[in-house]
Amino acid sequence: VRHLARSGRITAVLVRWPSAIAPESACELRHREAAWLRDRGAPVRYTWAPLSARSARVG
């Protein structure tokens, strides 16, 4: 995913759960990775409805 984001070949990363990025015990890694992707034009979007509504408001 990082390679695709770095090369500009993707415009978003779709995941169902935040733990797909990093486990609950390492949420700081999740935030860091999401920021890294967002800074390269590929924000994280959630496909699970409750999170999807939140990510639409944030992004």
Phi and psi in degrees as a GROMACS rama.xvg file:
@    title "Ramachandran Plot"
@    xaxis  label "Phi"
@    yaxis  label "Psi"
@TYPE xy
-59.9981  -42.4532  ARG-2
-60.4848  -44.9086  HIS-3
-64.0146  -41.7544  LEU-4
-66.0084  -44.1913  ALA-5
-60.7821  -37.6271  ARG-6
-83.1149  -6.0848  SER-7
78.4225  17.1122  GLY-8
-86.7394  -6.43709  ARG-9
-129.825  154.365  ILE-10
-115.801  -4.56424  THR-11
-165.391  157.098  ALA-12
-116.138  120.902  VAL-13
-102.155  124.34  LEU-14
-137.347  154.734  VAL-15
-84.6495  -41.5821  ARG-16
-124.922  145.985  TRP-17
-58.7596  -30.7218  PRO-18
-69.2488  -8.02023  SER-19
-68.8601  -22.6612  ALA-20
-90.1099  -44.7778  ILE-21
-161.042  150.18  ALA-22
-66.3696  159.876  PRO-23
-54.1167  -35.1096  GLU-24
-70.342  -9.43623  SER-25
-131.661  48.6158  ALA-26
-62.2074  -25.7518  CYS-27
-62.6952  -32.447  GLU-28
-67.863  -37.8541  LEU-29
-61.5563  -45.7165  ARG-30
-65.5944  -41.1682  HIS-31
-63.5955  -44.9834  ARG-32
-67.1644  -41.782  GLU-33
-62.0172  -40.3208  ALA-34
-65.6857  -41.7497  ALA-35
-59.5879  -46.2702  TRP-36
-65.1848  -44.8283  LEU-37
-59.7557  -41.962  ARG-38
-63.94  -18.8752  ASP-39
-104.487  16.541  ARG-40
81.0806  17.6484  GLY-41
-129.727  71.58  ALA-42
-63.8279  152.521  PRO-43
-79.8913  130.339  VAL-44
-122.584  137.612  ARG-45
-97.8233  140.547  TYR-46
-96.3752  -11.6018  THR-47
-79.5638  127.321  TRP-48
-47.8238  -51.1819  ALA-49
-60.6307  -38.4948  PRO-50
-78.1412  -32.2416  LEU-51
-59.5625  -42.8348  SER-52
-63.5996  -40.309  ALA-53
-67.1156  -44.1042  ARG-54
-68.7718  -27.9826  SER-55
-67.5348  -37.7063  ALA-56
-70.4115  -37.6617  ARG-57
-73.953  -44.9711  VAL-58
